[in-house]
Structure formats: structure tokens, C-alpha cells
Amino acid sequence: MQPKGLKMASEILIQRTDYIEKLKNWLGQTDLVKIVTGVRRCGKSKLLELFQWDLLRNKTTTENHIISINLEDPEQTKKIG
């Protein structure tokens, strides 16, 4: 089963298990902003897609609790102002 907002089945992605586990350690901690950093095109967005997929696959959350905005998409940026 593939969540409707994610394109995982059509893409080949390297599984980043260690990074996903590190992100999971921060689940439930709402008093801090979590930031993923890295050089351009190193896979930050793909890592977050994998994390979303993992959360949905393990039923940690539901799709309506995930907000994903692509600021490079003119239609999405127009909707958010």
C-alpha cells in the first residue's frame, strides 16, 4: 500500500535506516524545532520522504497529520501565500 502523497513505489531510494532511527528519537518532543541540514542535493528532502513513509507504514501517524510543502512548486507556493 502506497500513501497517496508519496511516490516511493516509482523511485529507487537508498534506505537510510540510521538517519530514520535518529529522527524517530525526536518524535513527541515538541519543545524544539528539528532541522535537517546538508549541502545541496544531498538527499535532505528524500530523507524526510522516507521518514514520512516510515511513519505511515508503521502506523505512527496518519496522512492527515503530515504536511509536506515543495517550495519549488509554483502552485503550492501560491496556495500558501
PyRosetta script that sets phi, psi and omega in degrees:
from pyrosetta import init, pose_from_sequence

init()
pose = pose_from_sequence("MQPKGLKMASEILIQRTDYIEKLKNWLGQTDLVKIVTGVRRCGKSKLLELFQWDLLRNKTTTENHIISINLEDPEQTKKIG")
pose.set_psi(1, 128.3)
pose.set_omega(1, -179.6)
pose.set_phi(2, -112.1)
pose.set_psi(2, 124.4)
pose.set_omega(2, 175.5)
pose.set_phi(3, -59.4)
pose.set_psi(3, 144.3)
pose.set_omega(3, -171.3)
pose.set_phi(4, -63.3)
pose.set_psi(4, -30.1)
pose.set_omega(4, -176.6)
pose.set_phi(5, -84.6)
pose.set_psi(5, -8.9)
pose.set_omega(5, -175.2)
pose.set_phi(6, -111.2)
pose.set_psi(6, 144.4)
pose.set_omega(6, -175.9)
pose.set_phi(7, -104.9)
pose.set_psi(7, 29.5)
pose.set_omega(7, -170.5)
pose.set_phi(8, -59.1)
pose.set_psi(8, -38.6)
pose.set_omega(8, -174.9)
pose.set_phi(9, -65.5)
pose.set_psi(9, -29.0)
pose.set_omega(9, -176.5)
pose.set_phi(10, -93.1)
pose.set_psi(10, -3.9)
pose.set_omega(10, -178.5)
pose.set_phi(11, -116.7)
pose.set_psi(11, 149.1)
pose.set_omega(11, 172.7)
pose.set_phi(12, -102.8)
pose.set_psi(12, 114.4)
pose.set_omega(12, -178.7)
pose.set_phi(13, -119.6)
pose.set_psi(13, 145.2)
pose.set_omega(13, 174.2)
pose.set_phi(14, -75.3)
pose.set_psi(14, 127.4)
pose.set_omega(14, 178.3)
pose.set_phi(15, -71.2)
pose.set_psi(15, 127.3)
pose.set_omega(15, -178.6)
pose.set_phi(16, -111.9)
pose.set_psi(16, 65.0)
pose.set_omega(16, -173.5)
pose.set_phi(17, -56.6)
pose.set_psi(17, -43.9)
pose.set_omega(17, -178.9)
pose.set_phi(18, -61.7)
pose.set_psi(18, -43.6)
pose.set_omega(18, -179.4)
pose.set_phi(19, -68.4)
pose.set_psi(19, -39.1)
pose.set_omega(19, 178.1)
pose.set_phi(20, -61.7)
pose.set_psi(20, -43.1)
pose.set_omega(20, 179.1)
pose.set_phi(21, -63.1)
pose.set_psi(21, -38.4)
pose.set_omega(21, 177.4)
pose.set_phi(22, -64.3)
pose.set_psi(22, -40.7)
pose.set_omega(22, 177.2)
pose.set_phi(23, -64.8)
pose.set_psi(23, -38.6)
pose.set_omega(23, 179.8)
pose.set_phi(24, -62.4)
pose.set_psi(24, -31.3)
pose.set_omega(24, 179.4)
pose.set_phi(25, -61.3)
pose.set_psi(25, -22.8)
pose.set_omega(25, -178.2)
pose.set_phi(26, -92.9)
pose.set_psi(26, -5.1)
pose.set_omega(26, -179.8)
pose.set_phi(27, -58.1)
pose.set_psi(27, 135.6)
pose.set_omega(27, 177.8)
pose.set_phi(28, 87.4)
pose.set_psi(28, -12.4)
pose.set_omega(28, 177.9)
pose.set_phi(29, -91.0)
pose.set_psi(29, 100.9)
pose.set_omega(29, -173.8)
pose.set_phi(30, -100.9)
pose.set_psi(30, 2.5)
pose.set_omega(30, -177.2)
pose.set_phi(31, -89.6)
pose.set_psi(31, -2.7)
pose.set_omega(31, 179.6)
pose.set_phi(32, -129.9)
pose.set_psi(32, 150.6)
pose.set_omega(32, 171.9)
pose.set_phi(33, -89.9)
pose.set_psi(33, 131.0)
pose.set_omega(33, 179.0)
pose.set_phi(34, -100.2)
pose.set_psi(34, 132.8)
pose.set_omega(34, -176.7)
pose.set_phi(35, -125.8)
pose.set_psi(35, 130.0)
pose.set_omega(35, 174.6)
pose.set_phi(36, -102.3)
pose.set_psi(36, 122.3)
pose.set_omega(36, -177.6)
pose.set_phi(37, -119.0)
pose.set_psi(37, 161.9)
pose.set_omega(37, 177.1)
pose.set_phi(38, 167.3)
pose.set_psi(38, 168.1)
pose.set_omega(38, 178.7)
pose.set_phi(39, -67.7)
pose.set_psi(39, 166.6)
pose.set_omega(39, 179.3)
pose.set_phi(40, -58.1)
pose.set_psi(40, 140.9)
pose.set_omega(40, 172.8)
pose.set_phi(41, 60.8)
pose.set_psi(41, 30.8)
pose.set_omega(41, 179.0)
pose.set_phi(42, -94.3)
pose.set_psi(42, -6.9)
pose.set_omega(42, 176.2)
pose.set_phi(43, 109.9)
pose.set_psi(43, 18.7)
pose.set_omega(43, -179.9)
pose.set_phi(44, -61.6)
pose.set_psi(44, -46.9)
pose.set_omega(44, -179.8)
pose.set_phi(45, -65.7)
pose.set_psi(45, -40.8)
pose.set_omega(45, 178.9)
pose.set_phi(46, -65.5)
pose.set_psi(46, -37.5)
pose.set_omega(46, 176.6)
pose.set_phi(47, -60.7)
pose.set_psi(47, -43.6)
pose.set_omega(47, 179.3)
pose.set_phi(48, -68.5)
pose.set_psi(48, -33.7)
pose.set_omega(48, 173.9)
pose.set_phi(49, -63.5)
pose.set_psi(49, -43.1)
pose.set_omega(49, 177.2)
pose.set_phi(50, -61.7)
pose.set_psi(50, -40.2)
pose.set_omega(50, 179.3)
pose.set_phi(51, -64.1)
pose.set_psi(51, -44.6)
pose.set_omega(51, 176.7)
pose.set_phi(52, -59.1)
pose.set_psi(52, -46.5)
pose.set_omega(52, 179.8)
pose.set_phi(53, -58.5)
pose.set_psi(53, -44.1)
pose.set_omega(53, -179.3)
pose.set_phi(54, -63.6)
pose.set_psi(54, -43.5)
pose.set_omega(54, 179.0)
pose.set_phi(55, -61.1)
pose.set_psi(55, -41.4)
pose.set_omega(55, -179.6)
pose.set_phi(56, -72.4)
pose.set_psi(56, -41.9)
pose.set_omega(56, -178.5)
pose.set_phi(57, -63.4)
pose.set_psi(57, -39.0)
pose.set_omega(57, -178.8)
pose.set_phi(58, -89.3)
pose.set_psi(58, 6.2)
pose.set_omega(58, 179.1)
pose.set_phi(59, 56.6)
pose.set_psi(59, 34.1)
pose.set_omega(59, 175.2)
pose.set_phi(60, -74.0)
pose.set_psi(60, -30.4)
pose.set_omega(60, 177.6)
pose.set_phi(61, -149.6)
pose.set_psi(61, 176.8)
pose.set_omega(61, 176.8)
pose.set_phi(62, -113.0)
pose.set_psi(62, 163.6)
pose.set_omega(62, -176.4)
pose.set_phi(63, -58.6)
pose.set_psi(63, -33.3)
pose.set_omega(63, -178.1)
pose.set_phi(64, -75.5)
pose.set_psi(64, -1.7)
pose.set_omega(64, 175.2)
pose.set_phi(65, -101.9)
pose.set_psi(65, 3.9)
pose.set_omega(65, -179.8)
pose.set_phi(66, -112.4)
pose.set_psi(66, 126.8)
pose.set_omega(66, 176.3)
pose.set_phi(67, -113.3)
pose.set_psi(67, 123.4)
pose.set_omega(67, 179.4)
pose.set_phi(68, -129.2)
pose.set_psi(68, 121.0)
pose.set_omega(68, -177.8)
pose.set_phi(69, -123.2)
pose.set_psi(69, 124.8)
pose.set_omega(69, 176.0)
pose.set_phi(70, -96.8)
pose.set_psi(70, 104.5)
pose.set_omega(70, -177.1)
pose.set_phi(71, -72.2)
pose.set_psi(71, -6.4)
pose.set_omega(71, 175.7)
pose.set_phi(72, -89.4)
pose.set_psi(72, -6.8)
pose.set_omega(72, 180.0)
pose.set_phi(73, -95.0)
pose.set_psi(73, 111.7)
pose.set_omega(73, -177.3)
pose.set_phi(74, -56.7)
pose.set_psi(74, -35.3)
pose.set_omega(74, -179.8)
pose.set_phi(75, -65.5)
pose.set_psi(75, -43.0)
pose.set_omega(75, -180.0)
pose.set_phi(76, -68.5)
pose.set_psi(76, -42.1)
pose.set_omega(76, -178.4)
pose.set_phi(77, -68.6)
pose.set_psi(77, -31.1)
pose.set_omega(77, 176.7)
pose.set_phi(78, -65.2)
pose.set_psi(78, -39.2)
pose.set_omega(78, -179.0)
pose.set_phi(79, -67.0)
pose.set_psi(79, -32.5)
pose.set_omega(79, -177.0)
pose.set_phi(80, -93.8)
pose.set_psi(80, -5.9)
pose.set_omega(80, 174.3)
pose.set_phi(81, 99.8)
pose.dump_pdb("model.pdb")
